[in-house]
Amino acid sequence: MMLDRVAKRTSHNYGKSPEEQAEIIDSYYNVLPLLEKSSDIIIDTTHNSVEVVAKLLRALL
């Protein structure tokens, strides 16, 4: 799903080359778990609209 979103993105070209896609996959499996372990909160934006995410963030203030 993540690479599909990158492939369809028109704002810039990062992630379109095989090397960049490999970097994205590597970061997903190796960097993301480290970030999650050190996070106080994780908001999954995969299935939420911008409005829902903004509401969740406002509730934290």
C-alpha positions as CSV (number, residue, x, y, z in Angstrom):
1,M,0.0,0.0,0.0
2,M,2.8,2.4,0.9
3,L,4.6,2.0,-2.4
4,D,1.3,2.3,-4.2
5,R,0.7,5.7,-2.6
6,V,4.2,6.8,-3.5
7,A,3.8,5.6,-7.1
8,K,0.5,7.6,-7.5
9,R,1.9,10.8,-5.8
10,T,2.4,13.7,-8.2
11,S,3.9,16.3,-5.8
12,H,7.4,15.0,-6.3
13,N,9.3,12.0,-7.7
14,Y,11.0,10.5,-4.5
15,G,10.2,6.8,-4.3
16,K,9.7,6.2,-8.0
17,S,13.0,4.5,-8.6
18,P,13.7,0.9,-7.5
19,E,16.6,2.1,-5.3
20,E,14.3,4.6,-3.5
21,Q,11.6,2.0,-3.1
22,A,14.1,-0.4,-1.5
23,E,15.1,2.4,0.9
24,I,11.4,3.0,1.8
25,I,10.9,-0.8,2.5
26,D,14.1,-0.9,4.5
27,S,13.0,2.0,6.6
28,Y,9.6,0.5,7.1
29,Y,11.1,-2.7,8.6
30,N,14.2,-1.3,10.3
31,V,13.6,2.3,11.3
32,L,9.8,2.4,12.0
33,P,10.0,-0.2,14.8
34,L,12.6,1.9,16.6
35,L,10.5,5.1,16.2
36,E,7.4,3.2,17.5
37,K,9.3,2.0,20.6
38,S,10.3,5.6,21.5
39,S,6.9,7.2,20.7
40,D,4.4,8.3,23.3
41,I,1.6,8.1,20.9
42,I,1.1,6.7,17.4
43,I,-1.7,7.9,15.1
44,D,-2.4,5.6,12.2
45,T,-3.2,7.9,9.3
46,T,-3.8,5.1,6.8
47,H,-7.6,5.1,7.0
48,N,-8.3,8.4,8.6
49,S,-9.1,11.7,6.9
50,V,-7.1,14.9,7.6
51,E,-10.0,16.1,9.7
52,V,-10.0,13.0,11.9
53,V,-6.3,13.2,12.5
54,A,-6.5,16.9,13.3
55,K,-9.3,16.2,15.8
56,L,-7.2,13.5,17.5
57,L,-4.2,15.9,17.6
58,R,-6.3,18.7,19.1
59,A,-7.5,16.4,21.8
60,L,-3.9,15.9,22.9
61,L,-3.5,19.6,23.6
